[in-house]
Amino acid sequence: MINMKGRARRVLIAACLVWTLSRALFAQEATGGDLAGGEAPPPPGSDGGGYDEYFDFGEDEGIALTGTPETTQQMTVITKDEIERRNAQDLATLLEDALDMSVTRYGGYGNQTELNLRGFDTERIAILVDGVPANSPRSGEFDVSQVNINDVERIEVIYGGSDTKYNVSGALGGVINIITIKKQPAGLNYGAAFSNTGYLPARYNERHSNGAIGDPHPEDLVDMQSLSFFAGYGAERFSVKGSIFGNRAGNHYLYKDDYGFARRKVSNEVLDAGGAATFAWNMSDTTTLLSDTKMYLAGRNFPVTPNSTGYAEARDFQVTENILFNAPVIFRDELGTEASLTYQYSNTNYGVDIKSFDNYITAINRWNWYPVEKLTLRTGIDWRFLYIDSRSATETDPVKTGNMGGLYLTGEYSPVKAFMIIASVKGVTDTKQNAAVPKLGFRWEPTPLLTLKNNYFRSFKFPDFDDLYYRSLDSVFVGNPNLKPEDGLGADLTGEFKLSEMLGMDTTAYTFGVDATTYVQWTEDSIHWVKSAGGRWSPENIGTAFFVGADIRPSFTLNIQSAGIESLRLGPSYQFQLSWLLSGNLSFANSYRIPYMPTHIIGFQADLGWKTGSFLVSAHYETTRYADTLNQMPLEPHCTVHITVNQHIGKHFTVFGSLRNILNAHYESFAGYYMPGISLTAGLRYKS
């Protein structure tokens, strides 16, 4: 139960922010300026224009499942064009490069990876694939390797807790929606991509200072290969697409160990492959039925320790089937709905004795109602059934089942054109306990130059199954069925400025703007595994923390249209976060920071485009992070710089190359796990 002192502190923070923002928001008269998209969207079939792109299949943008077109949260979108220009190996690399997201890795490709949003890791970020929750109900994790980056049409990143765009649960840090479905162009279309990544071969120490000196390995020049194919066909009433991909990664890169000696990574090989098949049928002008099947298979070697030559084997197999019914108009002009049913089977095998066979069924139904011009009502339900079979020799009850889900109601109201209020509440349950998760958001456009977004929310997450029931073979790691949910409060304010118009620039030649966000968030009962006096590890609700942060992203685009050059885009970014661990007897005076959360992240992007290609330079800098809660294990700051070149050859081919970490920076992403130095990727892409 939340203690009264903690409740009073959080209520005071929220009350102060509400008072401050309300004075600014309502200083405008009721006849305020226009709001681009600020009104409740017109019903489908009206003259509102542009509305269907949110609910139907777009030729360029992919399918946008029925989240609200409006959001009061900070949100960024990575388009298909940017994905292809960056030529990232996987989802985590793309997010780190494009958004300067903080990413924690246990090594090269195929290793465990943590994404971080506003101080929260992957388990506390809601990951969606085509609008359907994809975090493992067992662990809360998400394997970024299972996403075929060549299949991704668009990525939406929504920052902050208590999502109201898709109304999913467990979004303490935010939501990442990976959209892979797109209506195929008319006729037959197909394509392929191949790339090779190599590392610089050099001499190295085989075992610290006392080891023999190893000779360079020429095969490190061909350390990783990636191959993918797709074929699709589009007609007036239906669309079909199939794709396959595969990767072989040796991860035999050089690094400097704790003693400063050059080492060569071994026993960390990865071989994985996957495929997808999508069929979409436009049953009528306003209804679509879609079937999407995905499969992923991986074999990985994990070193016993970061520098070990011995390894443990792991095998992963996953199949997902998603059936979606989408009807932006149904029964009445002002009524729309979407329903999806997803089945996922996951088989994990670590060595001989540790196996799991998991089955998940997820059902989602969302409704949108436009009763009057200024009001939109949205409601929906989601439910997830879990069947987990842990075939461990020490398990007395290896088969476990569970349910969790929620029901939400959201109202979007525009009293004047320039102002929108989005109020939402979601009731969530895991059949053992219930909770209400409210959120209040505002969107205000006082002038065409400026948009303000403001949110106040509760963030809430039930424990994962491993936290509740996990038991290792030797019973050293044992779950805790008495865990409480993770809980908290937060608020943020985002300003989106279009300075080009303010400065009187010719907007056909220049685009200049700034997006800036500040936020605060309090969380308690965070779940962490702790070691008892008897040597047994078990999860406990011991985490309490407070975050204050800012995210500033100016951008400048110059449309040159001269000497073959079309545009130059400059995009610096700065992220700042102070965090305080307040667990147990700790207080603000102790100033202990959240592990693996840097105080400062600085990024820079320079993107030069011409008619047939592009040249992109990106830099990412993170200040000191700590690997432990008492901040006694610092990880040194690091800066990485990357260069990517794309050049179209003829109508169908694109040659691309990426030089990553050109400064050859040596750094630990996770404590004891060193990342690769300089690497070169070269590849070829074909599209019909």
C-alpha positions as CSV (number, residue, x, y, z in Angstrom):
1,M,0.0,0.0,0.0
2,I,1.3,3.5,-0.9
3,N,2.4,5.3,2.3
4,M,0.8,8.6,3.2
5,K,4.0,10.6,3.1
6,G,4.8,9.3,-0.4
7,R,1.2,10.0,-1.6
8,A,1.3,13.6,-0.3
9,R,4.6,14.3,-2.0
10,R,3.3,13.0,-5.4
11,V,-0.1,14.9,-5.1
12,L,1.8,18.1,-4.3
13,I,4.0,17.7,-7.4
14,A,1.0,17.0,-9.7
15,A,-1.0,19.9,-8.2
16,C,1.7,22.4,-8.7
17,L,2.1,21.4,-12.3
18,V,-1.7,21.4,-13.0
19,W,-2.0,24.9,-11.5
20,T,0.9,26.3,-13.6
21,L,-0.2,24.9,-16.9
22,S,-3.9,25.7,-16.3
23,R,-3.0,29.4,-16.0
24,A,-1.3,29.3,-19.4
25,L,-3.8,27.1,-21.2
26,F,-6.9,29.1,-20.3
27,A,-5.3,32.6,-20.7
28,Q,-6.4,32.3,-24.3
29,E,-9.9,33.5,-25.2
30,A,-12.4,31.1,-26.5
31,T,-11.9,32.5,-30.1
32,G,-8.3,31.3,-30.1
33,G,-6.3,30.5,-33.3
34,D,-6.8,27.5,-35.5
35,L,-5.6,24.1,-34.5
36,A,-4.3,21.9,-37.2
37,G,-6.0,18.6,-36.5
38,G,-7.0,19.9,-33.0
39,E,-10.7,19.3,-33.4
40,A,-12.2,15.9,-32.9
41,P,-11.7,14.2,-36.2
42,P,-14.8,14.3,-38.5
43,P,-16.6,11.0,-39.0
44,P,-15.4,8.8,-41.8
45,G,-17.1,9.6,-45.1
46,S,-17.4,13.3,-44.2
47,D,-15.4,16.1,-45.9
48,G,-12.8,16.1,-43.2
49,G,-10.1,14.9,-45.5
50,G,-7.0,13.0,-44.3
51,Y,-8.9,11.1,-41.7
52,D,-8.8,7.7,-43.4
53,E,-5.0,7.6,-43.3
54,Y,-5.2,6.8,-39.6
55,F,-7.6,3.9,-40.0
56,D,-6.9,2.3,-43.4
57,F,-4.0,1.1,-45.5
58,G,-1.7,3.8,-46.8
59,E,0.5,3.3,-49.8
60,D,3.5,5.1,-48.2
61,E,2.9,5.0,-44.5
62,G,1.8,1.4,-43.8
63,I,-1.2,0.5,-41.7
64,A,-1.9,2.6,-38.7
65,L,-4.0,0.6,-36.4
66,T,-6.9,2.3,-34.6
67,G,-5.1,4.4,-32.1
68,T,-6.4,8.0,-31.8
69,P,-4.9,10.3,-34.5
70,E,-4.3,12.8,-31.7
71,T,-1.9,12.3,-28.9
72,T,-0.9,14.8,-26.2
73,Q,2.3,12.9,-25.6
74,Q,5.8,13.5,-27.1
75,M,6.0,11.4,-30.2
76,T,8.5,10.8,-32.9
77,V,8.1,8.7,-36.1
78,I,10.9,7.0,-38.1
79,T,9.8,6.6,-41.7
80,K,10.6,3.9,-44.2
81,D,12.9,6.2,-46.1
82,E,14.9,7.0,-43.0
83,I,15.1,3.3,-42.1
84,E,16.6,2.4,-45.5
85,R,19.0,5.4,-45.4
86,R,20.5,4.3,-42.1
87,N,21.0,0.6,-43.0
88,A,20.9,-0.5,-39.3
89,Q,21.6,-4.1,-38.4
90,D,18.7,-4.4,-36.0
91,L,16.0,-2.4,-34.3
92,A,18.1,-1.3,-31.3
93,T,20.8,0.1,-33.6
94,L,18.2,2.0,-35.6
95,L,16.6,3.6,-32.5
96,E,20.0,4.5,-31.1
97,D,21.1,6.2,-34.3
98,A,17.8,7.9,-35.3
99,L,16.5,9.0,-31.9
100,D,19.7,8.9,-29.8
101,M,17.9,6.4,-27.5
102,S,20.1,5.0,-24.7
103,V,20.6,1.3,-25.5
104,T,22.3,-1.3,-23.2
105,R,23.8,-4.4,-24.9
106,Y,25.5,-7.5,-23.7
107,G,27.6,-7.7,-26.8
108,G,27.2,-7.7,-30.6
109,Y,24.3,-8.8,-32.8
110,G,21.8,-11.3,-31.3
111,N,22.7,-10.6,-27.6
112,Q,20.4,-9.4,-24.9
113,T,19.5,-5.7,-25.5
114,E,17.8,-3.2,-23.3
115,L,16.0,-0.1,-24.7
116,N,15.6,2.9,-22.4
117,L,12.9,5.5,-22.4
118,R,12.9,8.2,-19.7
119,G,14.8,6.0,-17.3
120,F,12.8,2.8,-17.8
121,D,14.1,-0.4,-19.5
122,T,12.5,-2.7,-22.0
123,E,10.3,-4.5,-19.4
124,R,8.7,-1.2,-18.6
125,I,8.2,0.0,-22.2
126,A,5.2,-1.3,-24.1
127,I,6.5,-2.8,-27.3
128,L,3.9,-3.3,-30.0
129,V,4.2,-5.0,-33.4
130,D,1.4,-3.7,-35.7
131,G,-0.5,-2.4,-32.6
132,V,-0.4,-5.7,-30.7
133,P,1.6,-6.1,-27.4
134,A,4.8,-8.0,-28.1
135,N,6.6,-8.0,-24.7
136,S,7.1,-11.5,-23.3
137,P,4.5,-12.1,-20.6
138,R,7.0,-14.4,-19.0
139,S,9.9,-11.9,-18.6
140,G,8.7,-8.6,-20.0
141,E,11.6,-8.6,-22.4
142,F,11.5,-8.2,-26.2
143,D,14.1,-9.7,-28.5
144,V,15.0,-7.0,-31.0
145,S,16.6,-9.6,-33.3
146,Q,13.2,-11.1,-34.2
147,V,12.2,-7.9,-36.1
148,N,13.2,-8.0,-39.8
149,I,14.4,-4.4,-40.2
150,N,13.7,-4.6,-43.9
151,D,10.1,-5.4,-43.3
152,V,9.5,-2.3,-41.1
153,E,7.4,0.4,-42.7
154,R,7.3,2.9,-39.8
155,I,8.1,3.1,-36.1
156,E,6.2,5.3,-33.7
157,V,7.9,6.1,-30.4
158,I,5.6,7.6,-27.8
159,Y,7.3,8.9,-24.7
160,G,5.9,8.9,-21.2
161,G,3.6,6.7,-19.0
162,S,-0.1,5.7,-19.4
163,D,-0.4,5.6,-23.1
164,T,-3.7,6.9,-24.6
165,K,-2.9,6.5,-28.3
166,Y,-3.2,2.7,-28.2
167,N,-4.3,2.3,-24.6
168,V,-2.0,-0.6,-23.8
169,S,-0.9,-1.5,-20.3
170,G,2.5,-1.4,-18.7
171,A,3.8,1.7,-20.5
172,L,5.8,3.2,-17.6
173,G,8.4,4.7,-19.9
174,G,6.5,4.9,-23.2
175,V,5.4,2.9,-26.2
176,I,7.3,1.7,-29.3
177,N,5.0,0.6,-32.1
178,I,6.7,-1.3,-35.0
179,I,4.5,-1.3,-38.1
180,T,5.3,-3.9,-40.7
181,I,2.1,-4.1,-42.6
182,K,1.5,-2.1,-45.8
183,K,-0.9,-2.3,-48.7
184,Q,1.1,-3.5,-51.7
185,P,1.3,-1.4,-54.9
186,A,-0.7,-2.6,-57.8
187,G,0.7,-5.6,-59.6
188,L,3.7,-7.7,-58.8
189,N,6.6,-6.2,-56.8
190,Y,9.6,-7.8,-55.2
191,G,13.0,-7.1,-53.8
192,A,16.1,-8.3,-51.9
193,A,18.9,-7.0,-49.8
194,F,22.3,-8.3,-48.9
195,S,25.1,-6.9,-46.7
196,N,28.4,-8.0,-45.1
197,T,29.9,-6.5,-42.0
198,G,33.6,-6.9,-41.2
199,Y,35.9,-5.9,-38.3
200,L,39.5,-4.8,-38.5
201,P,41.7,-7.9,-38.0
202,A,44.7,-7.3,-35.7
203,R,46.9,-9.1,-33.2
204,Y,45.5,-9.6,-29.7
205,N,46.2,-11.2,-26.3
206,E,44.6,-14.6,-25.9
207,R,44.4,-14.5,-22.1
208,H,45.1,-11.1,-20.6
209,S,48.8,-10.1,-20.1
210,N,50.0,-13.7,-19.6
211,G,48.4,-15.1,-22.7
212,A,50.0,-15.8,-26.0
213,I,49.6,-13.2,-28.8
214,G,47.1,-14.3,-31.4
215,D,47.5,-13.6,-35.0
216,P,45.0,-11.5,-37.0
217,H,42.0,-13.5,-38.4
218,P,41.2,-12.5,-42.0
219,E,37.7,-14.1,-41.6
220,D,36.9,-11.1,-39.4
221,L,36.5,-9.1,-42.6
222,V,33.4,-11.3,-43.3
223,D,32.1,-11.6,-39.8
224,M,28.4,-11.1,-40.4
225,Q,26.1,-11.6,-43.4
226,S,22.5,-10.5,-43.7
227,L,20.1,-11.5,-46.5
228,S,16.4,-10.8,-47.0
229,F,13.8,-11.3,-49.8
230,F,10.3,-10.1,-50.3
231,A,7.6,-10.5,-52.9
232,G,4.1,-8.9,-53.0
233,Y,1.1,-8.4,-55.2
234,G,-1.5,-5.7,-55.0
235,A,-5.0,-5.6,-56.5
236,E,-8.0,-3.4,-56.0
237,R,-9.6,-5.6,-53.3
238,F,-6.7,-7.5,-51.8
239,S,-3.0,-7.4,-51.1
240,V,-0.5,-10.2,-50.3
241,K,3.2,-10.1,-49.3
242,G,5.7,-12.7,-48.2
243,S,9.3,-12.1,-46.9
244,I,12.2,-14.1,-45.4
245,F,15.4,-13.1,-43.8
246,G,18.6,-14.6,-42.3
247,N,21.7,-13.5,-40.4
248,R,25.0,-15.1,-39.6
249,A,27.1,-13.3,-37.0
250,G,30.4,-14.4,-35.7
251,N,30.8,-11.4,-33.3
252,H,34.5,-11.9,-33.5
253,Y,35.4,-8.3,-32.9
254,L,38.4,-6.9,-31.0
255,Y,38.0,-5.0,-27.8
256,K,40.1,-3.8,-24.7
257,D,39.4,-5.7,-21.5
258,D,39.5,-4.5,-17.9
259,Y,43.3,-4.5,-17.9
260,G,43.6,-2.6,-21.2
261,F,44.7,-5.6,-23.3
262,A,43.4,-6.2,-26.8
263,R,41.1,-9.3,-26.9
264,R,39.2,-11.0,-29.6
265,K,35.5,-11.9,-28.9
266,V,34.8,-15.6,-29.2
267,S,32.1,-18.1,-28.3
268,N,29.3,-15.6,-29.2
269,E,28.2,-16.8,-32.6
270,V,24.6,-16.2,-33.8
271,L,22.6,-17.8,-36.6
272,D,19.0,-16.7,-37.0
273,A,16.2,-16.6,-39.7
274,G,12.6,-15.7,-40.0
275,G,9.7,-15.0,-42.3
276,A,6.4,-13.3,-42.7
277,A,3.2,-13.7,-44.8
278,T,0.5,-11.1,-44.9
279,F,-2.9,-11.1,-46.7
280,A,-5.2,-8.2,-46.6
281,W,-8.7,-8.2,-48.1
282,N,-10.8,-5.1,-48.5
283,M,-14.2,-6.7,-47.9
284,S,-15.9,-3.4,-48.8
285,D,-15.0,0.3,-49.1
286,T,-14.9,0.6,-45.3
287,T,-13.9,-2.8,-43.9
288,T,-10.7,-4.8,-44.1
289,L,-9.8,-8.3,-43.0
290,L,-6.1,-9.0,-42.5
291,S,-4.0,-12.1,-41.7
292,D,-0.4,-11.7,-40.7
293,T,1.9,-14.7,-39.8
294,K,5.5,-14.3,-38.5
295,M,8.1,-16.9,-37.7
296,Y,11.5,-16.6,-36.0
297,L,14.2,-19.2,-35.3
298,A,17.6,-18.5,-33.7
299,G,20.6,-20.4,-32.4
300,R,23.0,-18.5,-30.2
301,N,26.2,-19.2,-28.3
302,F,26.6,-17.2,-25.0
303,P,30.0,-17.0,-23.3
304,V,30.0,-18.4,-19.8
305,T,31.7,-15.1,-18.7
306,P,32.4,-12.0,-20.8
307,N,35.9,-13.2,-21.6
308,S,35.3,-17.0,-21.5
309,T,36.1,-19.3,-24.4
310,G,33.4,-21.7,-23.1
311,Y,29.8,-21.1,-24.0
312,A,26.2,-22.1,-23.4
313,E,23.9,-22.8,-26.3
314,A,20.4,-21.3,-26.7
315,R,17.7,-22.1,-29.2
316,D,14.6,-19.9,-29.8
317,F,11.6,-20.6,-31.9
318,Q,8.6,-18.3,-32.2
319,V,5.4,-18.2,-34.3
320,T,2.9,-15.4,-34.2
321,E,-0.5,-15.3,-36.0
322,N,-2.5,-12.1,-36.0
323,I,-6.1,-11.7,-37.4
324,L,-7.3,-8.2,-37.7
325,F,-10.7,-6.8,-38.6
326,N,-10.7,-3.0,-39.3
327,A,-13.9,-1.0,-40.0
328,P,-13.6,2.8,-39.6
329,V,-17.3,2.9,-40.5
330,I,-19.7,0.3,-39.2
331,F,-23.4,0.3,-38.6
332,R,-23.5,4.1,-38.5
333,D,-21.4,6.9,-40.1
334,E,-20.2,8.1,-36.7
335,L,-19.1,4.6,-35.4
336,G,-15.9,2.7,-36.1
337,T,-14.2,-0.4,-34.7
338,E,-11.2,-2.6,-34.9
339,A,-10.7,-6.1,-33.5
340,S,-7.7,-8.4,-33.5
341,L,-6.9,-11.9,-32.2
342,T,-3.3,-12.9,-31.9
343,Y,-1.8,-16.3,-31.0
344,Q,1.9,-16.6,-30.2
345,Y,3.9,-19.8,-29.5
346,S,7.4,-19.5,-28.1
347,N,9.8,-22.3,-27.5
348,T,13.1,-21.6,-25.7
349,N,15.8,-24.1,-24.9
350,Y,18.9,-23.2,-22.9
351,G,21.2,-26.2,-22.9
352,V,19.7,-29.6,-22.1
353,D,17.7,-29.1,-18.9
354,I,16.1,-25.7,-19.2
355,K,13.2,-25.5,-21.6
356,S,10.0,-23.5,-21.8
357,F,6.9,-23.9,-24.1
358,D,4.8,-20.8,-23.9
359,N,1.4,-20.0,-25.5
360,Y,-0.2,-16.6,-25.5
361,I,-3.6,-15.4,-26.9
362,T,-4.2,-11.7,-27.1
363,A,-7.7,-10.3,-28.0
364,I,-8.2,-6.6,-28.6
365,N,-11.4,-4.7,-29.6
366,R,-11.5,-0.9,-29.9
367,W,-14.5,1.4,-30.7
368,N,-14.6,5.0,-31.8
369,W,-17.7,7.1,-31.7
370,Y,-18.2,10.7,-32.9
371,P,-21.5,11.8,-31.3
372,V,-21.1,15.5,-31.9
373,E,-18.7,17.7,-33.8
374,K,-16.4,18.6,-30.9
375,L,-16.4,15.3,-29.0
376,T,-14.9,11.9,-29.8
377,L,-15.4,8.9,-27.5
378,R,-13.1,5.9,-27.6
379,T,-13.4,2.6,-25.7
380,G,-12.0,-0.8,-25.9
381,I,-10.9,-4.0,-24.2
382,D,-7.8,-6.1,-24.3
383,W,-7.2,-9.5,-22.8
384,R,-4.2,-11.8,-22.7
385,F,-4.3,-15.5,-21.7
386,L,-1.0,-17.2,-20.8
387,Y,-0.1,-20.8,-20.8
388,I,3.4,-21.4,-19.6
389,D,5.1,-24.8,-19.5
390,S,8.5,-24.7,-17.7
391,R,10.0,-28.1,-18.0
392,S,12.6,-27.9,-15.3
393,A,13.6,-30.8,-13.1
394,T,13.0,-28.7,-9.9
395,E,9.6,-27.5,-10.8
396,T,6.8,-29.1,-8.8
397,D,4.2,-27.3,-10.9
398,P,5.7,-26.7,-14.3
399,V,2.5,-25.7,-16.1
400,K,1.0,-22.3,-15.1
401,T,-1.8,-20.2,-16.6
402,G,-2.9,-16.7,-16.1
403,N,-5.0,-13.8,-17.4
404,M,-4.6,-10.1,-17.6
405,G,-6.3,-7.3,-19.4
406,G,-8.2,-4.1,-19.2
407,L,-11.1,-1.9,-20.3
408,Y,-10.6,1.8,-21.1
409,L,-12.7,4.8,-21.9
410,T,-11.2,8.0,-23.5
411,G,-12.9,11.3,-24.3
412,E,-11.4,13.8,-26.7
413,Y,-13.1,17.2,-26.4
414,S,-12.3,20.5,-28.3
415,P,-14.2,23.4,-26.7
416,V,-12.4,25.7,-29.2
417,K,-10.5,25.0,-32.3
418,A,-7.1,25.6,-30.8
419,F,-7.6,23.5,-27.7
420,M,-8.2,19.8,-27.0
421,I,-8.6,17.9,-23.8
422,I,-8.0,14.1,-23.7
423,A,-9.2,12.4,-20.6
424,S,-8.9,8.6,-20.1
425,V,-9.2,6.0,-17.5
426,K,-8.3,2.3,-17.9
427,G,-9.3,-0.4,-15.5
428,V,-6.7,-3.2,-15.4
429,T,-6.8,-6.6,-13.8
430,D,-4.7,-9.8,-13.5
431,T,-7.7,-11.6,-12.0
432,K,-6.1,-11.3,-8.5
433,Q,-6.1,-7.5,-8.2
434,N,-7.6,-4.5,-9.9
435,A,-6.5,-1.0,-10.5
436,A,-7.7,2.2,-12.3
437,V,-5.1,4.0,-14.4
438,P,-6.2,7.6,-15.2
439,K,-4.6,10.2,-17.5
440,L,-5.4,13.8,-18.3
441,G,-3.9,15.5,-21.4
442,F,-4.1,18.8,-23.1
443,R,-3.2,20.0,-26.6
444,W,-3.1,23.7,-27.3
445,E,-2.1,25.7,-30.4
446,P,-2.0,29.4,-29.3
447,T,-0.5,30.3,-32.7
448,P,0.3,28.4,-35.9
449,L,4.0,28.6,-34.8
450,L,3.6,26.8,-31.5
451,T,1.9,23.6,-30.2
452,L,1.9,22.8,-26.4
453,K,1.1,19.3,-25.1
454,N,0.7,18.6,-21.4
455,N,0.0,15.3,-19.5
456,Y,-0.7,14.1,-16.0
457,F,-0.8,10.3,-15.5
458,R,-0.6,7.3,-13.3
459,S,1.9,4.6,-14.4
460,F,1.1,1.1,-13.4
461,K,2.5,-2.4,-14.3
462,F,1.7,-5.9,-13.0
463,P,4.6,-8.3,-12.2
464,D,5.9,-10.5,-14.9
465,F,5.4,-14.3,-14.6
466,D,9.1,-15.0,-14.0
467,D,9.1,-12.5,-11.1
468,L,6.1,-14.4,-9.6
469,Y,6.9,-18.0,-10.3
470,Y,10.4,-18.6,-11.7
471,R,12.5,-21.3,-10.1
472,S,16.1,-22.2,-11.3
473,L,17.4,-25.8,-11.4
474,D,19.4,-25.3,-8.2
475,S,16.6,-23.3,-6.5
476,V,19.0,-20.4,-6.1
477,F,16.7,-18.1,-8.1
478,V,13.1,-18.3,-6.9
479,G,10.1,-16.1,-7.8
480,N,7.9,-14.3,-5.3
481,P,4.1,-14.8,-5.8
482,N,3.4,-12.0,-3.2
483,L,4.8,-9.1,-5.3
484,K,2.8,-5.9,-5.7
485,P,2.4,-4.1,-9.0
486,E,4.8,-1.3,-9.9
487,D,3.1,2.1,-9.4
488,G,3.8,5.8,-9.9
489,L,2.7,9.3,-11.0
490,G,4.1,11.5,-13.7
491,A,3.7,14.7,-15.7
492,D,5.3,16.3,-18.8
493,L,5.1,19.3,-21.0
494,T,6.1,19.4,-24.7
495,G,6.5,22.4,-26.9
496,E,6.7,22.1,-30.7
497,F,8.0,25.3,-32.3
498,K,7.9,26.2,-36.1
499,L,10.5,29.0,-36.0
500,S,10.8,29.3,-39.8
501,E,7.6,31.2,-40.0
502,M,8.4,33.3,-37.0
503,L,11.8,34.4,-38.6
504,G,10.1,35.2,-41.9
505,M,12.0,32.5,-43.8
506,D,10.9,31.2,-47.1
507,T,9.5,27.8,-46.0
508,T,10.0,26.3,-49.4
509,A,13.8,26.8,-48.9
510,Y,14.2,26.5,-45.2
511,T,12.6,24.5,-42.4
512,F,13.7,25.3,-38.8
513,G,12.0,24.2,-35.6
514,V,12.5,22.9,-32.1
515,D,10.7,20.2,-30.1
516,A,11.3,20.4,-26.4
517,T,10.0,18.3,-23.5
518,T,10.3,18.5,-19.7
519,Y,9.0,15.7,-17.4
520,V,8.9,14.5,-13.9
521,Q,8.0,11.0,-12.7
522,W,7.7,9.2,-9.4
523,T,7.7,5.4,-9.2
524,E,7.6,3.0,-6.3
525,D,7.3,-0.8,-5.6
526,S,9.7,-1.3,-8.6
527,I,10.6,-5.0,-8.8
528,H,14.3,-6.0,-8.5
529,W,16.0,-9.3,-7.7
530,V,17.9,-9.3,-4.4
531,K,20.1,-11.8,-2.6
532,S,19.2,-13.0,0.8
533,A,21.6,-13.8,3.7
534,G,21.2,-17.5,2.8
535,G,22.4,-16.9,-0.8
536,R,19.0,-17.2,-2.5
537,W,17.9,-14.6,-5.1
538,S,14.3,-13.5,-5.2
539,P,12.4,-10.4,-6.5
540,E,11.2,-7.8,-4.1
541,N,9.3,-4.5,-4.3
542,I,12.3,-2.5,-3.2
543,G,12.6,0.2,-5.9
544,T,11.5,3.8,-5.3
545,A,12.8,6.5,-7.6
546,F,12.2,10.1,-8.8
547,F,13.1,11.4,-12.3
548,V,13.4,14.9,-13.7
549,G,14.4,15.3,-17.3
550,A,14.4,17.3,-20.5
551,D,14.6,16.4,-24.2
552,I,15.4,19.1,-26.7
553,R,15.6,18.4,-30.5
554,P,16.2,21.4,-32.8
555,S,16.2,20.7,-36.6
556,F,17.2,22.7,-39.6
557,T,16.6,21.6,-43.3
558,L,18.0,23.5,-46.2
559,N,16.4,22.7,-49.6
560,I,19.4,23.5,-51.9
561,Q,18.3,22.2,-55.3
562,S,21.7,23.1,-56.8
563,A,24.6,21.3,-58.4
564,G,22.7,18.0,-57.9
565,I,22.3,18.5,-54.2
566,E,18.7,18.5,-53.0
567,S,18.8,19.0,-49.2
568,L,20.9,19.3,-46.1
569,R,19.4,18.4,-42.7
570,L,21.0,19.2,-39.4
571,G,19.6,17.6,-36.3
572,P,21.3,18.0,-32.9
573,S,19.7,16.7,-29.8
574,Y,20.2,16.9,-26.1
575,Q,18.6,14.7,-23.4
576,F,19.1,15.4,-19.7
577,Q,17.9,13.3,-16.8
578,L,18.4,13.5,-13.0
579,S,17.3,10.4,-11.1
580,W,17.3,9.6,-7.4
581,L,17.1,6.2,-5.9
582,L,14.9,6.5,-2.8
583,S,14.6,2.9,-1.8
584,G,15.0,1.9,1.9
585,N,16.7,4.6,3.9
586,L,17.9,6.5,0.8
587,S,16.9,10.1,0.3
588,F,17.4,12.9,-2.2
589,A,20.6,13.8,-0.2
590,N,22.2,10.5,-1.1
591,S,22.0,11.4,-4.8
592,Y,22.3,7.8,-6.0
593,R,21.3,7.5,-9.7
594,I,19.4,4.8,-11.5
595,P,21.8,2.2,-12.9
596,Y,22.7,2.5,-16.6
597,M,21.0,5.9,-16.9
598,P,23.4,8.7,-18.1
599,T,22.7,12.2,-17.0
600,H,23.5,13.7,-20.4
601,I,23.0,12.3,-23.9
602,I,24.1,14.5,-26.8
603,G,23.4,13.6,-30.4
604,F,24.1,15.1,-33.8
605,Q,22.8,14.2,-37.3
606,A,23.9,15.7,-40.7
607,D,22.1,14.3,-43.7
608,L,23.0,15.4,-47.2
609,G,20.7,14.2,-49.9
610,W,21.0,14.3,-53.7
611,K,18.7,13.0,-56.4
612,T,20.2,9.5,-56.4
613,G,21.6,9.1,-52.9
614,S,22.5,10.4,-49.5
615,F,25.4,10.9,-47.1
616,L,24.6,10.7,-43.4
617,V,26.8,11.4,-40.4
618,S,25.6,10.7,-36.9
619,A,27.3,11.1,-33.4
620,H,26.1,9.8,-30.0
621,Y,27.6,10.7,-26.7
622,E,26.7,9.5,-23.2
623,T,28.1,10.7,-19.9
624,T,29.1,8.4,-17.0
625,R,26.7,5.6,-16.1
626,Y,26.7,3.3,-13.1
627,A,26.3,-0.4,-13.1
628,D,25.1,-0.7,-9.5
629,T,22.5,1.0,-7.2
630,L,25.2,2.4,-4.9
631,N,27.0,4.0,-7.8
632,Q,30.3,2.4,-7.0
633,M,30.9,0.8,-10.5
634,P,31.1,3.7,-13.0
635,L,31.1,3.1,-16.7
636,E,33.2,5.7,-18.5
637,P,31.6,8.1,-21.0
638,H,31.7,7.2,-24.6
639,C,31.2,8.8,-28.0
640,T,30.5,6.9,-31.2
641,V,30.4,8.4,-34.7
642,H,28.9,6.6,-37.8
643,I,28.9,7.4,-41.5
644,T,26.4,5.9,-44.0
645,V,26.3,6.3,-47.8
646,N,23.5,5.3,-50.2
647,Q,23.7,5.5,-54.0
648,H,21.0,4.4,-56.4
649,I,22.2,2.7,-59.6
650,G,19.6,2.8,-62.3
651,K,16.0,2.4,-61.4
652,H,16.1,-0.7,-59.2
653,F,19.5,-1.0,-57.4
654,T,20.9,0.8,-54.4
655,V,24.5,0.3,-53.1
656,F,25.0,1.2,-49.5
657,G,27.8,1.3,-47.0
658,S,28.2,2.1,-43.3
659,L,31.3,2.8,-41.3
660,R,30.4,2.5,-37.6
661,N,32.3,3.7,-34.6
662,I,34.9,5.4,-36.9
663,L,36.7,6.8,-33.8
664,N,37.3,3.2,-32.7
665,A,35.9,4.0,-29.2
666,H,36.3,1.2,-26.6
667,Y,33.5,1.1,-24.1
668,E,31.3,-1.1,-22.0
669,S,27.6,-1.1,-22.8
670,F,26.8,-3.5,-19.9
671,A,29.3,-4.0,-17.1
672,G,32.0,-6.3,-18.4
673,Y,30.6,-6.6,-21.9
674,Y,32.6,-4.5,-24.4
675,M,31.3,-3.3,-27.7
676,P,32.9,-3.6,-31.1
677,G,35.4,-1.1,-32.4
678,I,35.4,0.2,-36.0
679,S,33.4,-1.9,-38.5
680,L,32.4,-1.7,-42.2
681,T,29.1,-2.8,-43.7
682,A,28.7,-2.9,-47.4
683,G,25.5,-4.1,-49.2
684,L,23.2,-4.1,-52.2
685,R,19.4,-3.5,-52.3
686,Y,17.1,-4.3,-55.2
687,K,13.4,-3.2,-55.6
688,S,11.3,-3.9,-58.7
